[in-house]
Amino acid sequence: AGAIGFIGLITPHVMRLIVGPDHRILLPAAALAGGILLLWSDTLARTFAGDMPVGIITACFGAPFFIYLLRSRMKA
């Protein structure tokens, strides 16, 4: 549940930067991108380490993005 929750926090913010604030486009795009990101993270975790937790892969993607969000919000 940790990796899925983290994906659920990351994906809408990324997709809002890409597609804009229109929720008619944002909601399906975020759902599709979240599924793709989780599938890709799981495949990557199984490929490299055999039994690596998916949460490590998602944290590697999510932590730098959240740092970026925090820094951009502090400047604004």
OpenMM code with the backbone's topology and positions (N, CA, C; nanometers):
from openmm import Vec3, app, unit

residues = "ALA GLY ALA ILE GLY PHE ILE GLY LEU ILE THR PRO HIS VAL MET ARG LEU ILE VAL GLY PRO ASP HIS ARG ILE LEU LEU PRO ALA ALA ALA LEU ALA GLY GLY ILE LEU LEU LEU TRP SER ASP THR LEU ALA ARG THR PHE ALA GLY ASP MET PRO VAL GLY ILE ILE THR ALA CYS PHE GLY ALA PRO PHE PHE ILE TYR LEU LEU ARG SER ARG MET LYS ALA".split()
positions = [
    Vec3(0.0816, -0.1194, 0.0000),
    Vec3(0.0000, 0.0000, 0.0000),
    Vec3(0.0858, 0.1254, 0.0000),
    Vec3(0.2093, 0.1176, 0.0461),
    Vec3(0.2950, 0.2353, 0.0512),
    Vec3(0.3340, 0.2859, -0.0864),
    Vec3(0.3717, 0.1945, -0.1745),
    Vec3(0.4121, 0.2346, -0.3094),
    Vec3(0.2939, 0.2899, -0.3872),
    Vec3(0.1779, 0.2308, -0.3696),
    Vec3(0.0597, 0.2763, -0.4415),
    Vec3(0.0181, 0.4150, -0.3919),
    Vec3(0.0249, 0.4368, -0.2628),
    Vec3(-0.0080, 0.5682, -0.2082),
    Vec3(0.0882, 0.6758, -0.2547),
    Vec3(0.2153, 0.6418, -0.2612),
    Vec3(0.3161, 0.7375, -0.3052),
    Vec3(0.2946, 0.7731, -0.4523),
    Vec3(0.2610, 0.6748, -0.5333),
    Vec3(0.2291, 0.6998, -0.6744),
    Vec3(0.1066, 0.7908, -0.6831),
    Vec3(0.0100, 0.7666, -0.5953),
    Vec3(-0.1101, 0.8491, -0.5940),
    Vec3(-0.0832, 0.9934, -0.5547),
    Vec3(0.0245, 1.0179, -0.4827),
    Vec3(0.0617, 1.1551, -0.4476),
    Vec3(0.1440, 1.2220, -0.5575),
    Vec3(0.2279, 1.1457, -0.6231),
    Vec3(0.3180, 1.2016, -0.7232),
    Vec3(0.2463, 1.2325, -0.8545),
    Vec3(0.1733, 1.1351, -0.9046),
    Vec3(0.1212, 1.1407, -1.0407),
    Vec3(0.0299, 1.2605, -1.0693),
    Vec3(-0.0662, 1.2938, -0.9837),
    Vec3(-0.1510, 1.4091, -1.0176),
    Vec3(-0.0742, 1.5408, -1.0292),
    Vec3(0.0281, 1.5581, -0.9472),
    Vec3(0.1073, 1.6814, -0.9546),
    Vec3(0.1873, 1.6875, -1.0843),
    Vec3(0.2466, 1.5749, -1.1218),
    Vec3(0.3233, 1.5712, -1.2465),
    Vec3(0.2312, 1.5947, -1.3657),
    Vec3(0.1179, 1.5280, -1.3654),
    Vec3(0.0262, 1.5412, -1.4786),
    Vec3(-0.0347, 1.6812, -1.4861),
    Vec3(-0.0532, 1.7470, -1.3732),
    Vec3(-0.1041, 1.8847, -1.3761),
    Vec3(-0.0027, 1.9766, -1.4435),
    Vec3(0.1259, 1.9516, -1.4212),
    Vec3(0.2285, 2.0308, -1.4890),
    Vec3(0.2290, 2.0041, -1.6390),
    Vec3(0.1956, 1.8806, -1.6784),
    Vec3(0.2007, 1.8431, -1.8198),
    Vec3(0.0740, 1.8835, -1.8950),
    Vec3(-0.0443, 1.8480, -1.8418),
    Vec3(-0.1688, 1.8687, -1.9173),
    Vec3(-0.2464, 1.9924, -1.8749),
    Vec3(-0.2119, 2.0530, -1.7632),
    Vec3(-0.2829, 2.1720, -1.7182),
    Vec3(-0.3889, 2.1403, -1.6141),
    Vec3(-0.4623, 2.2423, -1.5693),
    Vec3(-0.5554, 2.2245, -1.4574),
    Vec3(-0.6961, 2.1767, -1.4947),
    Vec3(-0.7247, 2.1510, -1.6218),
    Vec3(-0.8581, 2.1067, -1.6627),
    Vec3(-0.8815, 1.9635, -1.6146),
    Vec3(-0.9737, 1.9473, -1.5201),
    Vec3(-0.9955, 1.8169, -1.4577),
    Vec3(-1.0556, 1.7136, -1.5517),
    Vec3(-1.1197, 1.7560, -1.6589),
    Vec3(-1.1722, 1.6598, -1.7560),
    Vec3(-1.0598, 1.5839, -1.8243),
    Vec3(-0.9455, 1.6474, -1.8394),
    Vec3(-0.8285, 1.5829, -1.8992),
    Vec3(-0.7369, 1.5290, -1.7905),
    Vec3(-0.7241, 1.6033, -1.6814),
    Vec3(-0.6295, 1.5690, -1.5753),
    Vec3(-0.6620, 1.4368, -1.5067),
    Vec3(-0.7870, 1.4121, -1.4748),
    Vec3(-0.8240, 1.2907, -1.4020),
    Vec3(-0.7926, 1.1632, -1.4801),
    Vec3(-0.8355, 1.1496, -1.6064),
    Vec3(-0.7988, 1.0275, -1.6788),
    Vec3(-0.6491, 1.0181, -1.7062),
    Vec3(-0.5851, 1.1322, -1.7314),
    Vec3(-0.4410, 1.1306, -1.7577),
    Vec3(-0.3635, 1.0869, -1.6337),
    Vec3(-0.4036, 1.1347, -1.5164),
    Vec3(-0.3358, 1.0968, -1.3923),
    Vec3(-0.3581, 0.9493, -1.3603),
    Vec3(-0.4782, 0.8992, -1.3852),
    Vec3(-0.5055, 0.7576, -1.3607),
    Vec3(-0.4224, 0.6694, -1.4531),
    Vec3(-0.4168, 0.7049, -1.5798),
    Vec3(-0.3387, 0.6274, -1.6759),
    Vec3(-0.1892, 0.6355, -1.6449),
    Vec3(-0.1409, 0.7549, -1.6154),
    Vec3(0.0011, 0.7721, -1.5850),
    Vec3(0.0392, 0.7019, -1.4547),
    Vec3(-0.0494, 0.7025, -1.3564),
    Vec3(-0.0214, 0.6324, -1.2310),
    Vec3(-0.0094, 0.4825, -1.2513),
    Vec3(-0.0985, 0.4267, -1.3308),
    Vec3(-0.0900, 0.2841, -1.3612),
    Vec3(0.0358, 0.2486, -1.4373),
    Vec3(0.0706, 0.3323, -1.5337),
    Vec3(0.1921, 0.3083, -1.6118),
    Vec3(0.3156, 0.3206, -1.5236),
    Vec3(0.3193, 0.4220, -1.4373),
    Vec3(0.4350, 0.4409, -1.3492),
    Vec3(0.4509, 0.3257, -1.2509),
    Vec3(0.3408, 0.2773, -1.1957),
    Vec3(0.3487, 0.1650, -1.1025),
    Vec3(0.3914, 0.0375, -1.1738),
    Vec3(0.3384, 0.0134, -1.2924),
    Vec3(0.3773, -0.1044, -1.3695),
    Vec3(0.5241, -0.0979, -1.4089),
    Vec3(0.5692, 0.0196, -1.4507),
    Vec3(0.7083, 0.0368, -1.4895),
    Vec3(0.8015, 0.0223, -1.3686),
    Vec3(0.7615, 0.0765, -1.2545),
    Vec3(0.8425, 0.0646, -1.1327),
    Vec3(0.8523, -0.0799, -1.0866),
    Vec3(0.7425, -0.1535, -1.0947),
    Vec3(0.7435, -0.2941, -1.0558),
    Vec3(0.8321, -0.3756, -1.1490),
    Vec3(0.8227, -0.3491, -1.2779),
    Vec3(0.9076, -0.4197, -1.3744),
    Vec3(1.0544, -0.3879, -1.3506),
    Vec3(1.0846, -0.2626, -1.3243),
    Vec3(1.2225, -0.2219, -1.2979),
    Vec3(1.2758, -0.2865, -1.1708),
    Vec3(1.1938, -0.2930, -1.0668),
    Vec3(1.2365, -0.3537, -0.9406),
    Vec3(1.2624, -0.5025, -0.9576),
    Vec3(1.1809, -0.5702, -1.0348),
    Vec3(1.2002, -0.7140, -1.0562),
    Vec3(1.3174, -0.7426, -1.1486),
    Vec3(1.3464, -0.6517, -1.2399),
    Vec3(1.4543, -0.6731, -1.3356),
    Vec3(1.5914, -0.6593, -1.2704),
    Vec3(1.6121, -0.5546, -1.1932),
    Vec3(1.7449, -0.5274, -1.1405),
    Vec3(1.7824, -0.6103, -1.0189),
    Vec3(1.6962, -0.6196, -0.9224),
    Vec3(1.7363, -0.6822, -0.7967),
    Vec3(1.6657, -0.8142, -0.7689),
    Vec3(1.5737, -0.8538, -0.8515),
    Vec3(1.5054, -0.9798, -0.8287),
    Vec3(1.3906, -0.9683, -0.7311),
    Vec3(1.4191, -0.9216, -0.6107),
    Vec3(1.3145, -0.9127, -0.5091),
    Vec3(1.3188, -0.7778, -0.4366),
    Vec3(1.3509, -0.6729, -0.5091),
    Vec3(1.3568, -0.5389, -0.4505),
    Vec3(1.2147, -0.4847, -0.4321),
    Vec3(1.1859, -0.4208, -0.3202),
    Vec3(1.0526, -0.3625, -0.3011),
    Vec3(1.0257, -0.2484, -0.3999),
    Vec3(0.9039, -0.2410, -0.4468),
    Vec3(0.8656, -0.1379, -0.5428),
    Vec3(0.8744, 0.0004, -0.4789),
    Vec3(0.8554, 0.0078, -0.3487),
    Vec3(0.8609, 0.1355, -0.2791),
    Vec3(0.9944, 0.2058, -0.2928),
    Vec3(1.1009, 0.1301, -0.3055),
    Vec3(1.2334, 0.1911, -0.3232),
    Vec3(1.2415, 0.2605, -0.4587),
    Vec3(1.1903, 0.1957, -0.5606),
    Vec3(1.1922, 0.2549, -0.6946),
    Vec3(1.1036, 0.3790, -0.6996),
    Vec3(0.9841, 0.3704, -0.6430),
    Vec3(0.8948, 0.4867, -0.6457),
    Vec3(0.9499, 0.6016, -0.5617),
    Vec3(1.0194, 0.5692, -0.4543),
    Vec3(1.0812, 0.6746, -0.3727),
    Vec3(1.1936, 0.7440, -0.4486),
    Vec3(1.2653, 0.6700, -0.5304),
    Vec3(1.3717, 0.7302, -0.6110),
    Vec3(1.3158, 0.8296, -0.7122),
    Vec3(1.1945, 0.8043, -0.7616),
    Vec3(1.1307, 0.8988, -0.8527),
    Vec3(1.0601, 1.0104, -0.7774),
    Vec3(0.9957, 0.9766, -0.6686),
    Vec3(0.9096, 1.0715, -0.5996),
    Vec3(0.9811, 1.1715, -0.5123),
    Vec3(1.0852, 1.1301, -0.4438),
    Vec3(1.1543, 1.2201, -0.3512),
    Vec3(1.2123, 1.3427, -0.4218),
    Vec3(1.2835, 1.3269, -0.5335),
    Vec3(1.3330, 1.4477, -0.6011),
    Vec3(1.2209, 1.5394, -0.6502),
    Vec3(1.1092, 1.4802, -0.6920),
    Vec3(0.9983, 1.5630, -0.7388),
    Vec3(0.9368, 1.6417, -0.6241),
    Vec3(0.9209, 1.5788, -0.5073),
    Vec3(0.8658, 1.6513, -0.3929),
    Vec3(0.9608, 1.7605, -0.3448),
    Vec3(1.0891, 1.7378, -0.3524),
    Vec3(1.1857, 1.8427, -0.3184),
    Vec3(1.1711, 1.9599, -0.4153),
    Vec3(1.1537, 1.9280, -0.5433),
    Vec3(1.1300, 2.0330, -0.6432),
    Vec3(1.0026, 2.1110, -0.6110),
    Vec3(0.8954, 2.0400, -0.5762),
    Vec3(0.7700, 2.1077, -0.5423),
    Vec3(0.7860, 2.1981, -0.4209),
    Vec3(0.8550, 2.1495, -0.3187),
    Vec3(0.8754, 2.2309, -0.1986),
    Vec3(0.9555, 2.3566, -0.2290),
    Vec3(1.0596, 2.3425, -0.3070),
    Vec3(1.1421, 2.4589, -0.3398),
    Vec3(1.0674, 2.5593, -0.4263),
    Vec3(0.9887, 2.5101, -0.5196),
    Vec3(0.9151, 2.6031, -0.6057),
    Vec3(0.8034, 2.6727, -0.5280),
    Vec3(0.7438, 2.6059, -0.4307),
    Vec3(0.6388, 2.6681, -0.3488),
    Vec3(0.6977, 2.7713, -0.2531),
    Vec3(0.8196, 2.7483, -0.2058),
    Vec3(0.8820, 2.8436, -0.1139),
    Vec3(0.9211, 2.9719, -0.1869),
    Vec3(0.9579, 2.9615, -0.3143),
    Vec3(0.9952, 3.0796, -0.3914),
    Vec3(0.8739, 3.1636, -0.4279),
    Vec3(0.7600, 3.0992, -0.4409),
    Vec3(0.6384, 3.1710, -0.4848),
    Vec3(0.5728, 3.2487, -0.3737),
] * unit.nanometer
topology = app.Topology()
chain = topology.addChain("A")
for resn in residues:
    res = topology.addResidue(resn, chain)
    for name in ("N", "CA", "C"):
        topology.addAtom(name, app.Element.getBySymbol(name[0]), res)
